[in-house]
Amino acid sequence: MTHGHRIQGSVILRELLPEDAEPLAAAYIRNRSHLAPWEPARDDFYFTAAGQAEDVEAKIADCEAGRSLPLILEDGELIIGRFNITDIVRGPFLSGHLGYWVDQAYTGRGIATAATRQVL
C-alpha cells in the first residue's frame, strides 16, 4: 500500500511516513479530548512534533520487522485518523489487532467503516 487507497471522497488511506510527525501532532492536539476516553494516558510530549517523530519511527520499525502495519487517513494535507494492525502473528494462526481513530470532525460519515473494509 505505497500510494494509498481512496476511501471516500477525498479521504485516502495510506502507509505512515516519517514526514507525518508534524501533521500527526496537530491531529492529536485537535482530537485530544475526543480521543481521551479510548487512548492511554499520555504526557504532553506525545502531542508534539518531536514526540510524534519518535512514535512514527518506532511504528515504522515495527512495520519493517513485520509486527505491525501503521496507516494514516488523510484528506488533502490534513491527517484525519490512524489505522493500525498490531501484534501481527504469522503462520497458521495469522492474526493481528486492529485499532483506529477518526478525527472528531469526520465521524459519522462511514469513513471508519470504509477504511476497515479496505484494511481487511
KOLTIZA-10664 format. One record per residue (C-alpha): z, y, x; chain; residue number from 1; residue in one letter. Coordinates in nm, 2 decimals. Each point is the difference from the previous one (the first is absolute). Layout:
REM residues N
@z->Z y->Y x->X c->A k->NUM r->a
...
***
This chain:
REM residues 120
@z->0.00 y->0.00 x->0.00 c->A k->1 r->m
@z->-0.11 y->0.26 x->0.26 c->A k->2 r->t
@z->-0.17 y->0.25 x->-0.23 c->A k->3 r->h
@z->0.20 y->-0.03 x->-0.31 c->A k->4 r->g
@z->-0.07 y->-0.08 x->-0.36 c->A k->5 r->h
@z->-0.04 y->0.24 x->-0.29 c->A k->6 r->r
@z->0.28 y->-0.08 x->-0.24 c->A k->7 r->i
@z->-0.05 y->0.26 x->-0.28 c->A k->8 r->q
@z->-0.18 y->0.33 x->0.00 c->A k->9 r->g
@z->0.04 y->0.15 x->0.35 c->A k->10 r->s
@z->0.30 y->-0.22 x->0.09 c->A k->11 r->v
@z->-0.06 y->-0.23 x->0.30 c->A k->12 r->i
@z->0.21 y->-0.30 x->0.13 c->A k->13 r->l
@z->-0.03 y->-0.04 x->0.38 c->A k->14 r->r
@z->0.17 y->-0.12 x->0.31 c->A k->15 r->e
@z->0.28 y->0.21 x->0.15 c->A k->16 r->l
@z->-0.11 y->0.21 x->0.30 c->A k->17 r->l
@z->0.20 y->0.17 x->0.28 c->A k->18 r->p
@z->-0.12 y->0.34 x->-0.12 c->A k->19 r->e
@z->0.17 y->-0.06 x->-0.34 c->A k->20 r->d
@z->0.34 y->0.09 x->0.13 c->A k->21 r->a
@z->0.00 y->0.37 x->-0.09 c->A k->22 r->e
@z->-0.16 y->-0.03 x->-0.35 c->A k->23 r->p
@z->0.24 y->-0.30 x->-0.07 c->A k->24 r->l
@z->0.30 y->0.22 x->0.09 c->A k->25 r->a
@z->-0.13 y->0.26 x->-0.25 c->A k->26 r->a
@z->-0.04 y->-0.28 x->-0.27 c->A k->27 r->a
@z->0.35 y->-0.13 x->0.06 c->A k->28 r->y
@z->0.14 y->0.35 x->-0.02 c->A k->29 r->i
@z->-0.18 y->0.07 x->-0.33 c->A k->30 r->r
@z->0.12 y->-0.33 x->-0.14 c->A k->31 r->n
@z->0.35 y->-0.03 x->0.15 c->A k->32 r->r
@z->0.19 y->0.02 x->-0.32 c->A k->33 r->s
@z->-0.26 y->-0.19 x->-0.19 c->A k->34 r->h
@z->0.03 y->-0.30 x->0.24 c->A k->35 r->l
@z->0.37 y->0.02 x->0.06 c->A k->36 r->a
@z->0.10 y->-0.26 x->-0.26 c->A k->37 r->p
@z->-0.22 y->-0.27 x->0.17 c->A k->38 r->w
@z->0.00 y->0.10 x->0.37 c->A k->39 r->e
@z->0.27 y->-0.08 x->0.24 c->A k->40 r->p
@z->0.23 y->0.28 x->0.12 c->A k->41 r->a
@z->-0.20 y->0.20 x->0.26 c->A k->42 r->r
@z->0.11 y->0.26 x->0.25 c->A k->43 r->d
@z->-0.18 y->0.34 x->0.01 c->A k->44 r->d
@z->-0.20 y->-0.10 x->0.31 c->A k->45 r->f
@z->-0.19 y->-0.26 x->-0.21 c->A k->46 r->y
@z->-0.15 y->0.29 x->-0.20 c->A k->47 r->f
@z->-0.14 y->0.18 x->0.31 c->A k->48 r->t
@z->-0.34 y->-0.05 x->0.16 c->A k->49 r->a
@z->0.17 y->-0.14 x->0.31 c->A k->50 r->a
@z->0.20 y->-0.24 x->-0.22 c->A k->51 r->g
@z->-0.32 y->-0.12 x->-0.17 c->A k->52 r->q
@z->-0.18 y->-0.03 x->0.33 c->A k->53 r->a
@z->0.27 y->-0.25 x->0.11 c->A k->54 r->e
@z->-0.02 y->-0.19 x->-0.33 c->A k->55 r->d
@z->-0.39 y->0.00 x->0.00 c->A k->56 r->v
@z->0.00 y->-0.13 x->0.36 c->A k->57 r->e
@z->0.24 y->-0.28 x->-0.10 c->A k->58 r->a
@z->-0.20 y->-0.09 x->-0.31 c->A k->59 r->k
@z->-0.33 y->-0.01 x->0.19 c->A k->60 r->i
@z->0.16 y->-0.23 x->0.27 c->A k->61 r->a
@z->0.13 y->-0.23 x->-0.27 c->A k->62 r->d
@z->-0.35 y->-0.01 x->-0.15 c->A k->63 r->c
@z->-0.16 y->-0.08 x->0.34 c->A k->64 r->e
@z->0.25 y->-0.28 x->0.03 c->A k->65 r->a
@z->-0.11 y->-0.14 x->-0.34 c->A k->66 r->g
@z->0.34 y->0.06 x->-0.16 c->A k->67 r->r
@z->-0.11 y->0.28 x->-0.24 c->A k->68 r->s
@z->-0.28 y->0.20 x->-0.15 c->A k->69 r->l
@z->0.09 y->0.37 x->-0.04 c->A k->70 r->p
@z->-0.23 y->0.19 x->-0.24 c->A k->71 r->l
@z->-0.03 y->0.36 x->-0.12 c->A k->72 r->i
@z->-0.11 y->0.15 x->-0.33 c->A k->73 r->l
@z->-0.17 y->0.33 x->0.05 c->A k->74 r->e
@z->-0.17 y->0.26 x->-0.22 c->A k->75 r->d
@z->-0.22 y->0.21 x->0.22 c->A k->76 r->g
@z->0.23 y->0.12 x->0.29 c->A k->77 r->e
@z->0.32 y->-0.07 x->-0.20 c->A k->78 r->l
@z->0.19 y->-0.32 x->0.05 c->A k->79 r->i
@z->0.13 y->-0.11 x->-0.35 c->A k->80 r->i
@z->0.15 y->-0.33 x->0.07 c->A k->81 r->g
@z->0.05 y->-0.31 x->0.21 c->A k->82 r->r
@z->-0.05 y->-0.37 x->-0.05 c->A k->83 r->f
@z->0.14 y->-0.25 x->0.25 c->A k->84 r->n
@z->-0.02 y->-0.37 x->0.02 c->A k->85 r->i
@z->0.29 y->-0.10 x->0.23 c->A k->86 r->t
@z->0.17 y->-0.32 x->0.11 c->A k->87 r->d
@z->-0.34 y->-0.18 x->0.02 c->A k->88 r->i
@z->0.04 y->-0.37 x->0.04 c->A k->89 r->v
@z->-0.31 y->-0.20 x->0.12 c->A k->90 r->r
@z->-0.08 y->-0.36 x->-0.06 c->A k->91 r->g
@z->0.02 y->-0.21 x->-0.31 c->A k->92 r->p
@z->0.26 y->0.24 x->-0.15 c->A k->93 r->f
@z->-0.21 y->0.31 x->0.04 c->A k->94 r->l
@z->0.21 y->0.27 x->-0.14 c->A k->95 r->s
@z->0.13 y->0.36 x->0.04 c->A k->96 r->g
@z->0.18 y->0.27 x->-0.19 c->A k->97 r->h
@z->-0.17 y->0.29 x->-0.16 c->A k->98 r->l
@z->0.17 y->0.33 x->-0.01 c->A k->99 r->g
@z->-0.15 y->0.33 x->-0.11 c->A k->100 r->y
@z->0.05 y->0.35 x->-0.13 c->A k->101 r->w
@z->-0.22 y->0.26 x->-0.17 c->A k->102 r->v
@z->0.05 y->0.38 x->0.01 c->A k->103 r->d
@z->0.19 y->0.12 x->-0.30 c->A k->104 r->q
@z->-0.29 y->0.23 x->-0.10 c->A k->105 r->a
@z->-0.23 y->-0.31 x->-0.01 c->A k->106 r->y
@z->0.22 y->-0.24 x->-0.20 c->A k->107 r->t
@z->-0.11 y->-0.13 x->-0.34 c->A k->108 r->g
@z->-0.37 y->0.00 x->0.09 c->A k->109 r->r
@z->-0.04 y->-0.37 x->0.08 c->A k->110 r->g
@z->-0.04 y->0.07 x->0.37 c->A k->111 r->i
@z->0.27 y->-0.25 x->0.10 c->A k->112 r->a
@z->-0.15 y->-0.27 x->-0.22 c->A k->113 r->t
@z->-0.35 y->0.06 x->0.14 c->A k->114 r->a
@z->0.12 y->0.00 x->0.36 c->A k->115 r->a
@z->0.21 y->-0.32 x->-0.06 c->A k->116 r->t
@z->-0.31 y->-0.17 x->-0.12 c->A k->117 r->r
@z->-0.20 y->0.11 x->0.30 c->A k->118 r->q
@z->0.28 y->-0.11 x->0.24 c->A k->119 r->v
@z->0.02 y->-0.34 x->-0.16 c->A k->120 r->l
***
